[in-house]
Amino acid sequence: MDFHANGPFNNFIKNEAHGSSLKFIDDKSDTFIEKIVEISDSIKEKLRLTLFVATQAQATFGPNRNALQIGKLEFGKANIVNLKPGLVFASNDPVSAESFALALLKDIRKSIPFLYRFRVLDFLSF
């Protein structure tokens, strides 16, 4: 929770943790990306390769495939894009691999209808 407190999905994660004993404070420092780089740098010498293999990409929500789940009811279906052909990419630099993956997801997201990109209609689709 502390790791995500300053991230782009802070409010979503806070809502998902509602009712749990997990607590965190968003100090508005927007340090989420810096935390990812710091973690990557600290384990860099232990990693030989970061490998991504994908046949599908989830372009909205995440990690869940819906916006809201109450018991067995699920609201708001995530947009899953089938990648044809599938993708394989790797790097010995984990930050570069993550940066490429993020750029790829942003590009894939452009294939989603405009209103779904902003989750306006995601929540309403069943």
Residue pairs with C-beta under 8 A, 6 or more apart in sequence:
1 13
1 17
1 22
1 23
1 24
2 24
3 32
3 35
4 10
4 13
4 24
4 32
5 24
5 25
5 26
5 27
6 26
6 27
6 28
6 29
6 30
6 31
6 32
6 35
7 13
7 32
8 32
10 26
14 24
14 26
36 95
36 98
37 95
40 94
40 95
40 98
41 95
43 94
44 93
44 94
47 92
47 94
48 92
49 90
49 91
49 92
50 90
50 91
50 92
50 93
50 94
50 97
50 98
51 88
51 89
51 90
51 97
52 87
52 88
52 89
52 90
52 97
52 101
53 86
53 87
53 88
54 83
54 86
54 87
54 88
55 82
55 83
55 86
55 87
56 80
56 81
56 82
56 83
57 80
57 81
57 83
57 104
57 105
57 108
58 65
58 78
58 79
58 80
58 81
59 78
59 79
59 80
59 81
59 105
59 108
59 109
59 111
59 112
60 78
60 79
60 109
60 112
60 116
60 117
60 119
60 122
61 67
61 76
61 78
61 119
61 122
62 78
64 78
65 74
65 77
65 78
65 80
66 74
66 75
66 76
66 77
66 78
67 75
67 76
67 119
67 122
67 123
68 74
68 75
68 76
68 123
69 75
75 123
75 126
76 119
76 122
76 123
76 124
76 125
77 122
77 125
77 126
78 122
79 112
79 116
79 122
81 108
81 111
81 112
83 108
87 104
89 97
89 100
89 101
90 97
91 97
91 100
109 117
110 117
113 121
115 121
116 122
